[in-house]
Amino acid sequence: MFDWQRFFPFQQFSKDGLKNADPKDVEQYIHHMMKSVFGPGYAVQFPFRDPLSKETPAADESDPIDIFETTSHVFVKIPLTKEQLNLLKIKHTSQTLIIENYPEKGRQEKVVLPSLVRRKGTKAIFKDGILEVMFLKNEDFNLSEIDITF
């Protein structure tokens, strides 16, 4: 018979071990597993995070780009100097903002947006050292009925 327990990812936590386990150790193990599966910036991909957590996502530590959304818009704020602004080119798809020559010349930064955005109606304003890009959200009203067979 095949030994399935050997490949079970939580084998270090036995029933007895979990009774005396520290919750922080379990949480660190889960963060380690999530990072190995989804990559170092995995926390940004998940919209629901613990608001009381003292930990910040890995992408936020090194990335000064701020993203937030309202009911009808998605905003991206990028701190820039005037020299960076002269070289900057921005483009977007329905789910990604592409910033060329940022943070330095010859590099490209891709920012995953939290919602789908419209192709037209995007505005960018530079003021007080911050470039603010405002997207209109694209509501997906396509509804498909699914037949159930039995």
N, C-alpha and C positions, 0 to 999 in steps of 0.2 A: 504494500500500500504506500502511496506517495505521502511524504511528510509535509503537509500544508502549513503546519505551525512554524516551520522554518522560515517561510516567506511572509508571515503575518507581520506588518510594520510595527505593531504595538507589543511585540513579544517581551520587551524589557519591562512592561507593566503587567505583572501577574495580578490575580485577584487579591492576594495578600499584600502585594506591593502597593496597590492602589489604596488600600485602607490607611496606610501610613504615609502616602505620598503628599508632598507639599504641592499645593495648587500652582505655585509659581514654576516649579519644575515641569509640570504637565504643560503649562502655557508656553514655556520656553521650547519644549519638545515640539509642540504643535507649530509654533512660529518657525522653527528649524525645518520641519517637514513642508510647510507651506512655501517657504523660501526656496527649498530645493525643487519643488514642483513648478511654482509659478514665477520664480526669479526674485531678485532682491527687492524690486519695487512692487511686490504683489499687493501690498495694502492699499495702494492707490486704485487698483482694479475693483476693489470691493467697496460698494457705497456705504455699507453699514459697519461702523467701527465703534468700539467702546469709547463713549465720550469722556469717561473718567480715567482712561488709560494715560499714563505719563509718557508713554512711548510715542514717538512720532514716526510716521512711515519713512522708510529709507529714502524714497524719492524726494521727500520734503526736506530732508537734512541737507542735501547738496543742491537742491533746485529752488531758486528764489521765485519761481513762477507760481502765482496764486490763481486758483481756479475756483469759481463758485457759480451757482445757478439760482435763478428765481423760477417762478412758474412759467414765464414766457421767454426768458433769455438765459444765455450762458456767457459769463464774463471770464476773461483771462487777463491778468495783470502781469506785465513783464517789466522789471526795472532795467533801464537802459541809460547810457550816456548819449550825448548828441552825436559823438563819433560812431558809436554802434548803430544808431538810428540811420545814418547815411548809408551804411552798407547793408542794412537789414532788408530782407524780402520775406513776406508772409503769404502763405497759401493755406487752403483748407479743403478737406473732404467733408463728408457728412458726419464724421466721427473723430477726425484728427486735425490738429493745427500743426502746420509745418513751418518752422522758423529757420530760414537760411542765414548763414553768417552769424549765428548766435550759439554760445556766448562769445565766440571769437571767430575771426574770419576763416572761411573754409569749412566750418562745422555746421551741422544741421541738427536741430532739436525738434523732436516730434512730441506733441502733447495730446494725449488721449482725452477727448471731451466726455463729460459725464452723461450727455444726452445727444441724440441725433440733432443736427442743426440744418437749417435751410441753406441752399446754395447761394441765394441772393439775400441782400439786406444786411450783410456784415459791415460793421463800422469799426475803424481803428482811430484812436485819438491819443496823441502824445502830449502829456502835461506833467510838469513838476518831476521829470525824470522817470515817469512810468508810462509805458505804452499799454493802453486798455483796449482790448478787442472785444466787441460785443456781437454775439451771434443771436439770431432768432431761432428758437427751438422749432424743430419739425415734428409735429405730432403725427404718429403713424396710426391712421384710422383704418388700415386695411384689415378687414375681418374675414376670416375664412371659417366655414363650417366644416367640421370633421365628422365623417360618417363612422358609426360604430358598427362593427360586424361581430356576430356571434353565432 
